[in-house]
């Protein structure tokens, strides 16, 4: 017997510290007090006393200890929870990444196992860890969130509860020490926990939960077959016809949506199945851009009955209001056709319909007359058969008037009419049917050679003949017309499909688009013109050529054979044959795509120009965020030590005085090093760093670099061979590189492990290796650690602004060398500095030749 899947409840928060874990534990305690089987699978209290107090008296399943690279980590023990088989388990931090060696890579995968086993899980997650908003959160807080959970995992939860707290209240909690330890409060308030950051994250969380509620509402309405509109949230739909009045309609709908905070704006255009005949493609493209600029979304649906298609769409999105253009027809015209807006209003039911009248509002575009179903030659042939065939048939049958009955005559005339319909189409066939009726009446019904019919049966037979002839002619003509329309639509679709593929494969979309347009329609030249200013007295020098394909381009509208106006500033000018009505629609679609291609091309250019500015702004932001704490910390320590020494209230012992002086000295030294790194990084980026390359012996530089480490020098195990050749380098800069690398390696190496510094000679280069036994870094992050102001993983135990490795690589490359990382066998990280040798001594050259 299969076990029913457990239920998932998630507490969602906008930021750490809002009380997700506290709420989860509170629910667990309440369930336990009601006699439910509740256990704690994994909870991280972060040292918060009130959160830890809720764990008292709760059954806690011990976590599983996993040792990774010499460090012990505690993770959720899924096997132990499954063995215990509780009804409810509390599992904190749904987005957590498990330590390598665990069964699953992510904690949400552990939770899925528990749910499949029929165990109800209560968990927590922050909005910043949802995959869909990860990039948005990075833009807000300025740092990536590497631990994420797929949105679908949280959306599938049976319940999602938002744990909300105002930014001011959360910052007060921070200041009171209820979230982070005291030493981290200042940095947290100045960086992640700024009011703006928290407000934006809170809005993201509210919007995400609102979307989850919408999904639940839609699912409920679908499961219960509810088609009526529920005005739980305002959604305004505006119907677009593809005409000039749509600008007014979109703006009116946007104002209606703006009156209700959080209302959605949706624009929809209904095409009637014949593709390009629904509306002006250029106008629709312009209106789509307008809708998106106003914060709405654009949709296009297919439907033969426009009013019902509009209402079906509105009901499908649970819209509460519909905005349409009011018809301009008079009352007499509306007797025969009420129009789309009036018909929609009559069928709208609970949806409010706004009919907007404007001076630019026009009647709905009439369907363009279909092209002739048959060629001109076939139509002429049909007329000829009518003019000659019917008299000939009448002459033949007149001699057989006494042999054949009237029904036989009617059948033969009907065959002739069908033949005319097949050859010449509708109007020759109708003419033949009318002429046949008259000929049958005059020559073959009594009294003969008169238009009087004495027998009622003869009259009925002739009427049936005319009706059948008309019906057959209409059907034959409709079939021919539909065949031609289908062929035309297929050709248009093939043209547009080929066009789209060509543009997507090409590097220059706009020139490719114009070239394909010229080839498709056999034009001599196609030019996209743009107005450069207000029209002058003679329209001179107000247009410029944006792109052209073919022969002599047009310089302004009116000089070409065909002009397609795209918008107020863009016009497509074509030289060559004049397009027919059907080709004109395709031509307008090409023109609209040309405008889109131009816009995308300019957006790419703007993005290219903005990229350096954005990078510089990102660098400045990162610098301010990094140094705001790291400059303040050593400066504060030095100031505190000096103020303590100057104090006359305390009689310091010599040992205490020496310790305070050492603290001030160490802090100021650290501050000087930080400022020097910042200045050198600035010089490197500006290309003005002074480099003095000279032959130097490595065994002379290394001891000085180790001495710079002060008390940390004992953590270095150096092995430098005296047989190494001299290298070309700046001794001061090389010493800076080694100090930075050794300091970084010591910081990440666990005690009592030492950092190994070795060097070796390979051809024309000397490799200096700084080897540590720390946790190392993933291979995919090897290049990222050299970015300025980066700390891998944003570990709180790391100090400095993240310039050491970036500066070291820049200095090495400035001297003609390189700096690359690689994994240390057995765990850890090795930094390799490669420097060119100064020259080969004769003995060394001989040894190298012998080895070769």
N, C-alpha and C positions, 0 to 999 in steps of 0.2 A: 504494500500500500504506500503510495507516494505521500510525502509530507508537504503540507501546505506551506507556501513561501511566507517567511516572516515579514513583518511590516517595518518600514524605515521612517524614523522621525528625525529631522535635522533642524538644529538651531543655527540660524544664519545671522552673522554679525557683520557690521560695516568695518570694524577694526578690532585689533586685540584689546582686551580689557573692558569690553562692553558688558560682559557677564554671561557669555554663552555656556562656559563650563559650569558656572554657578547655577544657571537655570537647569542644565541637564542633570546635575546632581540633586537639585531640589525636586525635580520630577521623579528621579529614582527613589529618593527618600519617601516621597508621598506614596508611590506605588508600593514600596516595602511596608509602610505603615498600614496599607489597606490589605496586606496579606499576599501580595503578588511576589513571584519569584524573581527578584531583581539582583543582579550582580554587577560589579564594576570590572570591565575587561581591561581598560587602560584609561587613566586620567592623568593629566599633567597640571599640577596646581600652580606651577611657576612661583612657589614660595609665598602664595597669598594666604594669610591665616584664615580668613573667612571661608575661602574655598576648601582649604584643608579640613576645616571643622566639619564640613558636610560629609566627609568620608568616614567620620567616626561612627562605628556601629554598622557600617556597610560591609558586605562580603566582597572582598577584593581578590580576584584571581591573579596570582603572581605572574608578572611578565616573563618573557623568555629572554635570557641573556645571550647576546651574540658578540663575539670578539672579532673586531675588524681592525687590522693593522695595529695590533697591540692595545687597542682601547675597547673597553666593554660598553655595550649599548643594551638598553632594555626595550624590547618591542612587545606588541600584543601577541600573546600565546594563543593562536587560533585553535590548536589541537586541544589545549586545556579547556578552553571555553566550550568546544564541541563535546568533550568528555563530560563536562559538568552539565551541559544541556539545560541552561536556565530558560525561563520564558522571555526575560528581557535582559539585555546586556548594554552597559554604557561604554561607548568607545569614543574617546576624545580625538579631535583633529583628523577629520576624514581625508584631508589632502596630504597627509604626512607621507614622506618617502621612506620606505623601510631600508634598513642597513643591508648592504650586499651580503648574501648568504641566507636571507629570509626566503620563504616559499614564494611570496608574492612581492612584486616591486613596490606596490602602493598599498596604503592601508585601506582605501576604498575597495580594493580587490579582496582583502581579508573580510571586510564587511559583507561583500557579496556572498562569500562562502557561508557566513553565519546566517544570512537571509535565506539562502537555498536550503539550509538545514532546518528552517522553520523557526529560527530565533528572531525575536523582534529586537532591533538595534536602535538606540538613541545616540546620535552623534552631533558633532559641531563642525562648522566651517566658516571661514571669513570670505566675504565677497571677493577679495583680492585673489583668492585661490581658484576661482571659477575660470575655466579655460577661455570662455567667450569674451570675458572682460579683462583678460590678462594684459593685453597691449594697452588698453585704456588706463588701467591702474598704473602701468609703468610710466605713461605720460604724466599722470597726476603726481605720483610720489617720486619719480625720477630714478627708480631702481626696478630691475626685473624681479618677478616672483617666480622662482624656479619650481616650486611645489604647486602643482595644479591638479584639479579633479575635473573630469569631463562634465559639462553641464547636464548631460542626459542622466548621469548617475543621481544628481540632486533632483532633477525634474521628475524622475520616477519615484521619488520619495512619496509616501502616503501623506505626510504632513511636513510642511516647511514653515517654521515659525521664526519671524524676524525678532531678534533681540536688539532693540533700538535704544540709543542714548544720544543726547545732543552733544555736539562737539565741546561746548563749554563744560558740561558735566563730566565728560570723559577726561578733559584736561585737568579738572579739579581732582579727579581720582588719581591721575598721574602725579600731580603736585603733592598729594597726601601720601604717596608711596604705595598705593594700592595696586599698581600695575607692574612697575619696574623698580629695581633696587635704587637707592638714592643716587649712587654714582652715575646712573644712566639717565636720570630724569631730565637734566638740562638738554642733553643732546637729543633725546626723544622729542621733547616739546619744541625744539628748534628745527627739527627735520620732519620725521614722519607724522608727528601728531600736531602739525599746524592746523589752525582752524579751517583754512581753505581746503587742505587735503581731506580732513575728516568730513567736511560738508559734502565734498564731491563723492567720497566713498559712501556716505550715507545715502545720497541720492541714487547712486548706482544700485545699492542694496534694495532700496524701496522700489525702483523701477523693475529690477529682476523679480522681486516677489510679486509685483503687480502682474508681470507677464505670466508667472506661474499660476496666479489666480485666474487669469484669462483662459489659460489652457484648461484648468479644471472646470471653468464655467462652460467652455465650448464642448468639452467631453460630456458633461452632464446633459447639456441641451441635445447633443447628438444621441446619447444613450436613451433619452426619454422622448425623442422625436419632437422636440420643441422647435418650431420654425418661427414663432413670433419673436419680434425684437424685444430684448430686455435692456432697458436703458441704464445698465449698471455703469457704463462708461460712454461718454459722448464720442461718437465717430461720425464725421461729416464727410459725405461722398459727393463729389461734384462730377456731373456728366459732361464730357468734352465732345463736341461735334467736329472739331478740326477747323473752325472758322475764326474770324477776328473777334467774335464776342467772348471767346473762351478766356481771354485775359481778365475781363470783368468778372466772369464766373469764378475763376480761381481765386482772385483777390477777395471777392465777397465771401466765398466759402472759408478762406483763411481767417477772415475777421470773425466769422461765426464760431469757428473752432477756437479762436483766441479768447473768446469771452468765457470759455470754460477751461480752467487750468487742467492741462494734461489731455485735452481732447485730441483725437487723431484726425488728420486730413488725408483723404484718399481721393485720387482722381482716376476716372475710368473712361475709356473710349471703347465703344462697341463697333466692331467691324461686322459687316453683314455677309461674310463668307466669300466675297469676291475679292478679298485681299486689298489691292491698292485703290479701290473705288470708294472707300469709306470716308476719307477726309484728307485734307491737305497735309502731306507728310512733313513739310517744312514747318507748318503751323503747329502740328502735334509735337514735333521735336522741341520747338521753342516753348510750348506750354508745359511739356514734361520738365524741362530745365527750370521753369518758373515754379512749378509745384515742388520740386526738390529743394530749391532755394528757400521756399517758405516752410520747409520742414515736413512736407508731405511725401506720399509715395504715389507712383504712377502705375496704373494697371491697364491691360488691354484684354478684352474678351471677345469671343465670336458668338453672334446670335442673330438669327433671321428676324426675330421680333424684338426690336430695340427696347421698348418699354419694359417688357418682361425680363430681358437680359439685364437691364439696369437694376430692376428690383431684386432679381435673383442674386446679383452681386452684392447689393446693399444688405439683403437679409443674411447672406453668407458671412459677411464681416460684422454682423450684428450692429449695423449702422442705425443711428437714431434720426439723422437728417440727410436730405438729398437736395442738392442745388442744381437747378436746370435753367436754361434760357427760355424766356417766355416767347411764344410764337408771335409773329408779326402779321399772320393772315387775318383777314376780316372774319366777321361772324358767318358770312355766307360761305366762305371757303371752308370754315371749320365744320359746316354741315356735312360736307363730303369727306373730310379728313380732319380728325380732331388734333392731329399732330402728336409728336413724341411726348412733349411735356405735359399736355392736357391728359393724354392717355395714361401716362405714368402716374400723374396725380390721382386719377380715378381709381387706379389699382393699388395705390401705395399702402393702404391699411393704416397701421399705427406709425409708419415712418412719416415724419414731417417733410413736406416737399416745398422748397422755396423756388418760386418762379421769378427770375430776375429779368427785368426789362431794361434795355440800354439802347442808346442810339446806334450802336454797332451790331446789335443783335439782329440776325437775319433768319429767315425761315430755314428749316432744315434743308440741307443740300439735296436737290432732286437727284435721283439716280440717273446717271448719264445714259443717254440712249445707247442701246446695244448696237454694235456694228452689224452690218448686214450679214445674215447667216450664210448667204451664198455669194459667189462671185458675180460680177456684172454680166459676164458672158452667159452664165447659166440663167440669170434672171431674164435676159433678152431672149434666150432660147425658149424659156417658159412662155413668155408673151407670144413668141412666134407660133409655138404649138397651140396656144389658145386661139390665136387668130386664124390659123390654117387648119388645125386638126378638128376643131368642132364643126366647121362647115363641111369638111370632108366626111366626117362621121355621120352628120345629118343627111348628106346626099346618099350615102350608102344605105343607111337605115330606112330612108324614105321609100326606097324601092321595095323594102321588105316589111312595109307597114302592115300589110295584110297577113303576113306570115308570122311575125313575132308579136308578142303582147307588150303592153306598156311596161310591166316590170322588167322585161328583158331589155327594152330600150334604156330604162333608167339605170340598170346595172352596167350596161356598156358605157353610158355617159359618165357614170361614177368611176369606172376604170380610167377613162380619159382624164377626169379631174385629178385623180390620185397621181397619174403619170405627170401631169403638169406640176403638181405639188412637189413631186420628187425631183423634177428637173429645175423648175424656176422658183419654188418657194411659195410663201403665203399669198401675196397679192395676185400673182397670175392665177393661182388655184382658185381664189375667191371669185375673181373675174370669170374664170371658166365655169364655176358652179352657178353663178347668176346667169351667165349666157346659156348654160345647159338647161337651166330651169325654163328660160324663155323659149328656147328652141323646142324642148319637149312639149311645152304647153301649146306652141303655135302649130307644130307639125304632127304631134302624136297623140293629142287628146281631143275628144269630141267636144264641140264642133271644131273640125279642122280649120287651120289657117285663121284662127281667131285666138284672142287671149282669154276667152271665156272658157271655164271648165264646168261642164254640166254634171259630171259624176263626182260625188263626194269622195269616193275611194281614189280616184285619179288625183284629186287635190291633196289628199293625205299622202299618197305615194310621192308626189313632187315635193311636198314640204319635207318629208323624211329624207328625200334625196339631198335637198339643200342643207339640211342640218348635218347629215352625215358627211357631205362634202366639206362643209365648213370645219367640222370637228377633225376630220382626217387631215385637212390642209394645215390646221393650226398645230396638230401634233407633229406632223412631219417637219414643219418649219421650226417648232420648238426644239425638236431633237437635233436638227442641223445647227441651230443657234447654240444650244448647249455644248454640242461637240466642238464648235469653233471656240467658244469661251473657255472650255476645258483645255483645249490645245494652247490658247493664248495664255491662260493662267500657268500652264505647265512651262511654257517658254519663259514667262516672266520669272517664275520661281527658279528655273535653271540659271537665268541670267543673274539674279540676286544671290543665289547660292554660290555660283562661280565667283561673283564679285567679293562676297564675304570671305571665301577661302583665299582669294588672291590678296586681299588686304591683310588678312591675319598672317599670311606667310611672308609678306613684304616688310621691309624695314621702314619705308617711307609711305605711309598710308595715303596721304593726300595726292601726291603725284600718281601713285598706282591707281587710285580711284578714278582720277580724271582720264588716265590712259585707257582703263577698262571701259569707261563710259563712251569715249570716242570710238573705240573698236566695236562696241556692241551696236551702236546706232549708225556706224559708217560716217561719222562726222569728220570734217577737215580739221577742226580745232575746238577745244573746250577750255574756257578760262574762268577761274574763280576771281571775281572782282570784289574789292572792299572799299567802302566809302571812308575817306581819310578825314573828312571834315564836313561842315555844313555846305550844302550846294551853293555854288557861286552863281553869278548872273547868267553864265553860259554853260554851267556844269563842267567847266574845265578844271583840270588839276584837282578834282575832288575824289577821284577813284584811283586805286592802285591795283596792280596785278599781284594776287597772292600766290597763285599757281596756275600753270597752263600746260596743255598737252596738244601737240600737233603743229600746224602751220602758223600763219600770222595770227597772233592773239588779238582779242578785242581790248580796247583801252578804256571803254566805258559802256554802260548799258545803252541800247538803242542802235549800236553799230553792228550787232550780230544778227544772224537770221532768227535765232530763238533766244529769248531771255527768260530765265526762271528766277523770280525774286524769292530769296530764302527768308530774309528778314530786313529790317530797316537799313542794315549796313552791308549785307552780302547779296550778291547776284551772280548767277551762273550764266555765262554767255557762250553760245554754241554757234559755230559756222557749219553749214552743210544742209542736208535735206530737212524739210520741215516735218516734225513728228505729228502723227495723227493723234486723236484723242486718247487712245489706249497707251500709246508710247509716251504721251505727255505725263501720265500718271507715274510711269516708271522713271521718267526723267526727273520728276519732282522728288521721288524717293532717293535717287542718286544725289540730287542737290542737297537734300536734308542730311544724308550721310557725309557729304563733303563738308558741311558746316560742323558736324560732330567731329570729323577727323581733324579739321583745323583747330577746333577748341581743345581736343586732346593733345595735339602737337604743341600748342602754346602752353598748356598746363605742364607738359613735360619740360619745356624750356624754363618756365617759371620755377618748377621744382628743382631743376638743375642749378639755377641761380640762387635759389633759397637754401640749397643743401649746405654750402660753405657757411652761410650765416647761421643756419640751424646748428651746425656742428660747433661753431664758435660759441653760440649761446649755450649749447649743451655743456661745452667745456667750462664756460664761466659759471654756470649753475653748479656743476659738479665741484668746481674749485671752491666756491663759496660754501657749499654743503660740507665739503671735506675739511677745510681749514677752520671753519667756525668753531669746531670743537678742538681740533688738534693744535691749533695755535694757542687757544685759550688755556689748555691744560698745562703745558710746561710754563707758560707765562704766569698762570695762577700759582703754581707750585713755587716758582722763584720769588714772586711777590710775597707769598705767605712766609717763606723762609726769611726773607730780608726783614719783613715787618716783625717777625718774632725776635730776630737778633737786635732790632732797634728798641724793642720793648724794655722799659725800665721797671716793669712790675715783676719780672721773673729774673732770678739770678741763675743764668745758665752755667752749667758745668762745662769745662773744656771739651769733654766728650760730646755733649749735646751741641755745643757751638760748632764743633767740627762737623757733626752730622748735618746741621742746618746749612752750613757752608757747602758741604758736599751736595746736598739736595739742590741748592740754588745753582751750583756749578753744573750739575748734571742736567737740570732743566734748561738752563741757558744754552748749554752745548747742544741739547736736542733741538731747541728753538733755532739756533744758528744753522744747524744741519738742515732743518726743514726749510728755512728761508733760502739757503743755498740751493737746495734741490728745486724749489720753485723758480728761482732766478735762472738756474741752468736749463730747466725745462723750457722756460720762456725763450732763452737764447737759442736753444736747439730748434724750436718751432719757427723762430724768426730767421734762422740760418746765420747767426752772428756769433756763435760760440767760438772762442779762440782755441785752436788746437795746435800744439807744438809737438810734432812727431820727431822723435830721436831714437837712436838705438839704445835700448836699455836691457839690463839683465833682470830676469824675472825674480831671481833669488834675492835681489836687492829691494824689490817693491813689496813682496809678500810680507816680510817681517814688519814693515811700517804699517801695512794694512791691518795686520793682526793686532799690533799695539793700539791702533785706533779704537779697538773694541773695548778697551778698558777691562773691567772685571769679567767680561764675557770671553776674554782671550783663552781661558782655560777650556772652553767648549770646542776649540778648534784643534784638529789633528792634521798638521801640514806635512806633505811629503813632496818636496820640490827637488828634482835632480839638478845638480850643478853642471851637468853636461848639456843642458839646453842651450840653443843658440840665442843670441840677442833678438829681441823683437822690436818692430817699429811701433812706438806708442808714445803717448803723453803720460809720463809717470804719475802726475797728479790725478789725471782723469782715470787712469787704470786703477789707481789706489781707491778712488771713489767707487768704481764698479765693484771691486772685490769687497769693500766694506759693506756696501748695500746687499750684495749677494750673501755674504756670511751672516750678516744681521738677520736677514730674512730666513735663512736656513736654521739658525739657532732658535728663532721664534717658533718655528714649526716642528722642531725636533724634540721628542719627549726625553726627559731626564732618565737615565744618565747618558743617553746616546750623545756621541760627539759628531761634529760636522767635519767631514774629510775634505781637504783641499789638495788636489794633485794637479800635475801638469805633464804633458807628453809632447813629443815632436813628431809631426806627420808631414813629410814633404816640405812645402813652403809655408807651413803654418804651425803654430804652437797652440795646443788646446789646454785650457785651464778649466778644471772641473771642481765645482762646489757641490758636494754630495750630502744629502740629509736623509734621515730615516723617518720623516714625518708621514702624515696621511697622504701626501702626494696630491695631484690634481688629475681630473679626467683628461684623456687625450684631446677631446674636442675643445677643452678650455685652455690648451697650451698657448694659443695666440691671444686669447682674451686677457690673460694675466698681465700682458704688456701694455694694455690700454691705460692711459692716465686716470688716476682717481678711482681705480677698481680694486676691490678687495674680494677675492674669490669666495663666494658663498656669503659675503657680508657678515663674516664671523665677528662677534662682539669682542672676542679676545684679541683681535688684531688691532694694533695701533698704527698711526701714520696715515697720511692722506693717499696712499696707494700710488706714490710716484717713484718708489725705489726701483722697481723692475723696468718701468717705462723709461726712466732716466738712464738706467744702466744700458739698456739696449740702444738708446739714442747715442750715448757716449761711445759705445763700442763701434757702432756703424760710422760715427763721425771720424773715428781713427782708422777706418778701413777694415774693421773686424766685424764680428757678428756675435749674437747671444741667442742661444736656443735651449729649450728645455727637453729633457727626456726622462722616462721613468727609471728609477733606481731599481735594479734587480732585487727582489725581496721586499719591495715597498719603499716609497719615498720619492724624492725628486732630485734630479741632477741638472744643474745649470752649467752650460758649456760656453766658455768664452773662447773664441777663435781669433787669434791675432797673427798677422803676417810677420815672418822673420825678417831681420834687417839684412843679413847677407850670409852666405855660406863660407865658413873657413875652409882652407884646403883639405884638412883632415876630414871634416864633415862631408865635404863634397866627394872625397874618395870613398868614404864609407857608404854614402848614398849610391854612388855608381856601382860599388861592389854588390850592394843589396839588390840593385836593379838587375 
